[in-house]
Amino acid sequence: MLQNNSMLAQLKQQIRQTTPRAEGVIKATDKGFGFLETDDGESYFVPPPAMKQVLHGDRVEAVIHENGDKKSVEPEKLIEAGLDRFVSRVQKREGRLAVVPDHPSIKNVIKARIKNNLDEDTFADGDWVVARLVRHPLKADDRAFFAQIDELVAKSDDAAVPWRVTLARHALEQECPDAGTDWPLMDEGLTREDLTSTPFFTIDGEKTRDMDDALHVAVRAEGGWQLSVAIADPTAYVEEGHAADLEARTRAFTVYLPGQNVTMLPEQLADDLCSLWEGKDRPALACTLDINADGSLGEYRFFAANVKSHAKLVYDNVSDWIEGQGDWAPADEIAEQLTALRDLTEARTAWRNEHALVFKDRPDYVFDLDPAGNVLAVRTEERRIANRMIEESMIVANACCADFLAQHIGHGIFNVHRAFEPEKAEAAQEFLAGQEIVVEREALTELARYTELKRALESRDDAWLDARLRRFQGFTMMSAQPGPHFGLGLAAYATWTSPIRKYGDMVNHRLIKRVLKGEQAPAEATQQLTEQLTERRRLNRMAERDVKDWLYVRYLTPAAQNQDTFEAEIMAINRGGMRVRLLENGATAFVPAPLMHSDRSKVVIDDKEGRIQIEGEERYKLGDPLRVILTEAREETRSLVAKPAA
């Protein structure tokens, strides 16, 4: 008997070894079937019965079946589940509990149970919860999907659903931290220079409460300017290792969402004790730096200080005054500085245009909300002169921080951005060659050569080329070691100007203070910390995007019902269609291929090249402007659908 079993096992193994197989990720469709997409670009049909054993996003090993020239696959082994922890909605039917994942490509109703320490009576149909998938049909001894509800996120009628659900999806904190109310100023052994009589000023949004930078500008007799940057000093209150410090380390950043901020530090610190309010004495970490008449950086000095803001200014008021508009005017001692700061900004921008890189100005889109979270309007805020004045001041101050840490310590928290990762540089080089732009490999991997190339490419003003090239470019990473920031065209960049809202800036503050006190620097930040900071920044940006998408759908539902027309630009092109940005309000909408032409077969999409042909003629490409008609606003998927206007 044992021998027969052994022979049967061997036979099954032989059959398994000779049966063609594929490994890939499951992509579900709305029609019940799906596809298995492999890493090498192959795509296999998954029939509806087989799709009942898998979920969108599952990585599986599957058996390939051939029927003539048609191939399909049957998933057999789960390699990695597409769902683990997920946000879902409760479904209660005849006493049975289930959850429906909040995912545009997963429509499965999954049976569920409540975590032991929770009361099932508190959960109602339609409530939002966090659940975990605990059983999967492709796992050994599991016969069906099954989930456990771990947390109630929001009741179905909660006005804060978009915010609570989004924060829960990305496992971000829902509330500001609470770490006590007693915050005495610590004795750090630092000598603080008294600059409270120096007329520093802040420029922020009208509703900003966490003001972490104040400026003072003086014109130098020999030409150029002396810029003093005073930065809020939370490390004067929060000792390393304190509960508030550990919580800030976990959060890494303040989360800024439309209508809601979730602070990194307790609000008493972020919005009060540390914030550089007008008329309030505050401890600060400061840097005075010389800017030459040509915009180049001269000497700089870091020091601890006590400062007092003499004016809380607002971006639009300052921009209007500089441009000769409006009725607002600053006090004389501030007016002279604003004029000097404008001149400094223009000189510094010109220097960066020639020797580094300057980002193209893009407008910000701001939501006006009522107390219930309804969108009243979406305003466009252009990057005006006052915004640029603060931006240039912070960039040069952060460049000084990077140089200071590299020289005196050799490590810190640096923002490192390499335009092209080594594995993508060759592909980028080949792409440029295809556009008759011949460049050497060094032009993509060496900072000085890259800045020359970038300026040359920008002079072409080719939106398609810019968009295509971004597919090869890397992301900004946090690093303990200094490294180039290709996006800014700077040899190194380390932020210290936002310690109220960025934990990495608090780390850099502590390192600068060590140098000022003549103390030995601690060991450099761990890879775990730098990776956490990088990941948290990514999650924060995704959360901001997701809340905005939700609000856009609600706001633009009437426009979709009316089939309103909008000016737009093409952001991305994939096999199913193209994604566009509505220029009036910043919303993104998807234009599916079937809405481009009544005969789908006449629409040819080249997603790699970012081009779309209709009836044999190129009609659209990345970066193109176009007019679209909004046709649908789908709240269940937080997505907008549009079609090209005739």
SEMI-684048 format. One line per 4 residues: their letters; for each residue x, y, z of C-alpha. Coordinates in steps of 0.5 Angstrom, whole numbers. Layout:
// SEMI-684048
A	X:Y:Z  ...
END
This chain:
// SEMI-684048
MLQN	0:0:0  6:5:2  9:3:-4  3:5:-9
NSML	2:11:-5  10:13:-6  9:11:-14  3:16:-14
AQLK	6:21:-11  12:21:-16  7:20:-22  4:27:-19
QQIR	10:30:-19  12:28:-26  6:31:-29  7:37:-25
QTTP	14:38:-27  12:37:-35  5:41:-34  7:48:-37
RAEG	6:54:-31  6:61:-30  7:66:-24  4:73:-24
VIKA	-1:77:-21  -9:77:-22  -12:83:-25  -20:82:-24
TDKG	-25:85:-29  -32:88:-28  -35:82:-32  -33:76:-28
FGFL	-26:74:-31  -19:76:-30  -12:76:-33  -6:73:-30
ETDD	0:78:-31  7:76:-31  13:79:-29  16:79:-36
GESY	9:82:-39  5:76:-41  -2:76:-40  -6:70:-39
FVPP	-14:69:-39  -17:67:-32  -24:64:-33  -30:66:-28
PAMK	-30:59:-24  -22:60:-23  -23:67:-21  -27:65:-15
QVLH	-21:62:-12  -17:68:-12  -17:76:-11  -15:82:-15
GDRV	-8:83:-13  -6:76:-11  1:73:-14  0:66:-16
EAVI	3:60:-19  -2:57:-24  -3:51:-29  -3:53:-37
HENG	-9:50:-41  -8:50:-48  -14:50:-53  -12:51:-60
DKKS	-9:58:-60  -12:60:-54  -9:60:-47  -12:60:-40
VEPE	-9:59:-33  -12:56:-27  -9:58:-21  -6:53:-16
KLIE	-2:56:-11  -2:62:-7  5:66:-7  3:72:-4
AGLD	-4:75:-2  -7:81:-5  -11:83:1  -8:82:8
RFVS	-11:88:12  -16:92:9  -22:97:10  -29:95:8
RVQK	-36:96:9  -40:91:14  -46:87:10  -51:84:15
REGR	-56:79:12  -61:75:16  -56:75:22  -50:73:18
LAVV	-44:78:18  -40:79:12  -35:85:9  -34:88:2
PDHP	-27:90:1  -27:98:-1  -23:97:-7  -25:98:-14
SIKN	-23:92:-17  -25:87:-11  -33:86:-11  -33:80:-7
VIKA	-37:79:-1  -33:76:4  -36:72:11  -33:75:17
RIKN	-33:74:24  -32:80:30  -25:80:34  -26:77:41
NLDE	-26:83:45  -31:87:40  -39:87:41  -42:85:34
DTFA	-48:89:36  -44:96:35  -43:94:28  -49:96:23
DGDW	-50:94:16  -46:99:12  -41:101:17  -34:102:15
VVAR	-29:97:19  -21:95:18  -21:87:17  -16:82:16
LVRH	-16:76:11  -15:70:15  -17:64:10  -16:64:3
PLKA	-18:58:-2  -11:57:-5  -8:56:2  -7:49:5
DDRA	-14:47:9  -17:53:7  -24:52:3  -26:59:2
FFAQ	-25:66:4  -26:69:11  -24:75:15  -24:78:22
IDEL	-26:85:23  -21:88:28  -23:95:28  -29:100:27
VAKS	-27:106:23  -33:110:22  -41:109:22  -44:109:16
DDAA	-47:116:17  -41:119:20  -40:126:16  -32:125:17
VPWR	-32:118:13  -27:121:7  -22:123:13  -23:117:17
VTLA	-23:111:12  -17:114:8  -13:115:15  -15:108:17
RHAL	-13:105:10  -6:108:10  -6:106:18  -4:113:19
EQEC	-6:116:26  -13:119:26  -12:124:32  -7:129:34
PDAG	-2:126:39  -4:127:47  3:127:51  1:131:57
TDWP	1:139:58  7:141:62  12:143:57  18:147:61
LMDE	24:149:57  30:145:58  37:147:60  41:144:54
GLTR	47:148:56  46:153:50  48:160:50  42:163:46
EDLT	43:170:43  38:175:44  35:177:38  28:179:40
STPF	29:186:38  31:184:31  24:185:27  23:178:24
FTID	17:176:21  13:170:18  9:169:12  4:164:12
GEKT	-3:162:10  -8:166:13  -10:160:17  -3:157:19
RDMD	-2:156:26  4:152:26  9:157:24  16:154:24
DALH	20:160:20  21:167:21  26:171:17  30:178:17
VAVR	33:181:11  39:186:11  42:189:5  50:189:5
AEGG	54:195:4  59:191:0  53:189:-4  48:183:-4
WQLS	44:181:3  45:178:10  39:173:11  37:171:18
VAIA	33:165:18  30:163:25  27:156:26  22:154:31
DPTA	26:149:36  21:144:39  27:140:41  28:145:47
YVEE	22:142:50  22:135:48  28:131:50  30:125:46
GHAA	27:119:48  21:122:51  14:119:50  12:125:45
DLEA	19:124:42  18:117:40  11:118:38  13:124:33
RTRA	19:119:31  13:114:29  9:119:26  15:122:22
FTVY	11:128:19  4:132:20  -1:130:16  -4:135:12
LPGQ	-11:134:9  -17:138:6  -20:141:12  -16:137:17
NVTM	-9:136:20  -6:131:24  0:134:28  6:130:29
LPEQ	7:133:36  2:135:41  -2:141:39  0:145:45
LADD	7:145:42  6:145:35  1:151:35  3:154:41
LCSL	9:154:45  14:152:39  10:156:33  13:163:32
WEGK	7:167:34  7:175:33  9:178:39  11:172:43
DRPA	18:170:45  21:164:43  27:159:43  30:158:36
LACT	35:155:32  38:160:27  42:161:21  45:168:19
LDIN	48:167:11  51:172:6  48:172:-1  52:175:-6
ADGS	49:180:-11  49:175:-16  45:170:-12  51:165:-10
LGEY	52:163:-3  57:166:2  59:165:9  54:162:14
RFFA	53:161:21  49:157:26  47:159:33  42:158:38
ANVK	37:164:39  31:167:43  27:171:37  20:175:37
SHAK	16:175:30  14:183:29  9:181:24  5:175:22
LVYD	4:176:14  0:173:9  2:170:2  -3:174:-2
NVSD	-3:180:2  5:181:1  4:179:-6  -1:184:-8
WIEG	3:189:-4  10:188:-8  6:188:-15  2:194:-13
QGDW	-5:191:-12  -10:192:-6  -10:196:0  -6:192:5
APAD	1:195:7  6:193:12  10:197:17  16:201:15
EIAE	21:196:18  18:190:15  17:194:8  24:195:7
QLTA	26:188:9  20:185:4  23:189:-2  30:186:0
LRDL	27:179:0  24:180:-7  31:182:-10  35:177:-6
TEAR	29:172:-9  30:174:-16  38:174:-15  38:167:-12
TAWR	33:164:-17  37:167:-23  43:163:-20  40:157:-19
NEHA	37:157:-26  44:158:-29  48:153:-24  43:149:-21
LVFK	35:147:-23  29:151:-21  22:147:-21  17:150:-26
DRPD	11:153:-22  5:149:-22  -2:152:-18  -4:149:-12
YVFD	-12:147:-11  -15:149:-4  -22:146:-2  -26:151:2
LDPA	-31:146:6  -37:148:11  -37:145:18  -40:138:15
GNVL	-34:137:10  -38:139:4  -34:142:-1  -36:149:-3
AVRT	-31:151:-8  -24:149:-10  -20:155:-11  -13:156:-15
EERR	-7:159:-12  -2:161:-16  6:160:-14  6:168:-13
IANR	12:172:-11  11:171:-4  11:164:-4  17:164:-8
MIEE	21:169:-3  20:164:3  21:158:-2  28:161:-4
SMIV	30:162:3  28:155:6  32:152:0  38:156:1
ANAC	38:155:9  37:147:8  43:147:3  47:150:9
CADF	45:145:13  47:140:9  54:143:8  54:144:16
LAQH	52:137:17  57:134:12  63:138:14  62:137:22
IGHG	59:130:23  59:127:16  52:124:17  44:127:19
IFNV	38:126:15  39:128:8  34:128:2  37:124:-4
HRAF	35:124:-11  38:121:-16  35:123:-23  36:116:-26
EPEK	37:110:-22  43:106:-25  38:100:-27  34:105:-31
AEAA	39:110:-34  41:105:-40  33:105:-42  33:113:-41
QEFL	39:113:-45  36:109:-51  29:113:-50  33:120:-51
AGQE	37:117:-57  30:115:-60  28:122:-60  35:124:-63
IVVE	38:126:-57  45:123:-56  47:123:-49  53:120:-45
REAL	51:116:-39  55:121:-35  49:126:-37  44:122:-33
TELA	48:120:-27  53:125:-25  50:132:-22  54:137:-26
RYTE	52:134:-33  45:132:-31  44:139:-30  46:141:-36
LKRA	42:136:-40  36:138:-36  36:145:-38  37:143:-45
LESR	31:139:-45  27:144:-41  29:149:-47  25:145:-52
DDAW	18:146:-48  16:139:-50  11:136:-45  11:129:-48
LDAR	18:129:-47  18:131:-40  12:126:-39  16:120:-42
LRRF	22:122:-39  19:121:-32  18:114:-33  25:113:-32
QGFT	26:117:-26  27:115:-19  24:118:-12  27:122:-7
MMSA	29:118:-1  31:120:6  39:118:7  43:118:13
QPGP	49:120:9  50:126:4  48:125:-3  46:129:-9
HFGL	39:132:-10  38:132:-18  31:135:-18  34:141:-14
GLAA	41:141:-18  44:141:-11  50:137:-9  47:136:-2
YATW	40:138:1  38:137:9  32:140:11  32:143:18
TSPI	27:149:17  20:145:19  22:141:26  14:142:28
RKYG	12:138:22  18:133:20  22:129:25  28:128:20
DMVN	28:136:22  28:135:29  34:130:28  38:135:24
HRLI	37:140:30  39:136:35  46:134:31  47:142:30
KRVL	46:143:37  51:138:39  56:141:34  55:148:37
KGEQ	56:145:44  62:142:42  59:135:44  61:128:40
APAE	56:127:35  52:120:36  52:114:31  48:116:25
ATQQ	41:114:24  39:107:22  37:105:16  30:103:19
LTEQ	29:110:21  31:113:14  26:108:11  21:109:16
LTER	21:117:14  21:115:7  15:111:7  11:115:12
RRLN	12:121:7  9:117:1  3:114:5  2:122:7
RMAE	2:124:0  -3:118:-2  -7:120:4  -8:127:1
RDVK	-9:125:-6  -15:120:-3  -18:125:1  -18:130:-5
DWLY	-21:124:-10  -27:123:-5  -28:130:-5  -27:132:-12
VRYL	-33:126:-14  -38:129:-9  -36:136:-11  -37:135:-19
TPAA	-43:130:-18  -47:136:-21  -42:137:-26  -42:130:-29
QNQD	-50:130:-29  -50:136:-33  -44:133:-38  -40:140:-36
TFEA	-34:141:-41  -27:142:-38  -20:144:-41  -15:139:-39
EIMA	-8:136:-40  -6:128:-41  -3:126:-35  -2:118:-36
INRG	-4:113:-42  -5:106:-40  -8:100:-44  -15:102:-42
GMRV	-15:109:-44  -12:116:-41  -12:120:-35  -13:127:-35
RLLE	-12:133:-30  -18:138:-30  -14:145:-30  -20:149:-27
NGAT	-20:145:-21  -14:140:-21  -19:134:-21  -16:128:-25
AFVP	-21:124:-29  -20:117:-33  -22:117:-41  -23:110:-43
APLM	-22:108:-50  -29:106:-51  -31:113:-50  -26:115:-55
HSDR	-29:112:-61  -35:108:-62  -31:102:-65  -26:100:-60
SKVV	-22:96:-65  -20:103:-68  -17:106:-62  -10:104:-62
IDDK	-6:105:-55  1:105:-54  2:106:-47  10:105:-47
EGRI	10:111:-52  5:115:-49  1:116:-55  -6:114:-58
QIEG	-8:113:-65  -15:113:-68  -17:110:-74  -10:110:-76
EERY	-8:117:-74  -5:120:-68  -10:123:-64  -7:124:-57
KLGD	0:124:-53  2:125:-46  2:132:-44  -3:134:-49
PLRV	-8:139:-48  -15:137:-49  -23:139:-48  -27:133:-44
ILTE	-34:132:-42  -35:130:-35  -40:124:-36  -39:120:-29
AREE	-38:121:-22  -37:114:-18  -37:115:-10  -36:108:-9
TRSL	-29:108:-13  -28:115:-12  -27:116:-19  -29:121:-25
VAKP	-30:119:-32  -30:123:-38  -30:123:-45  -27:127:-51
AA	-31:133:-53  -32:134:-60
END
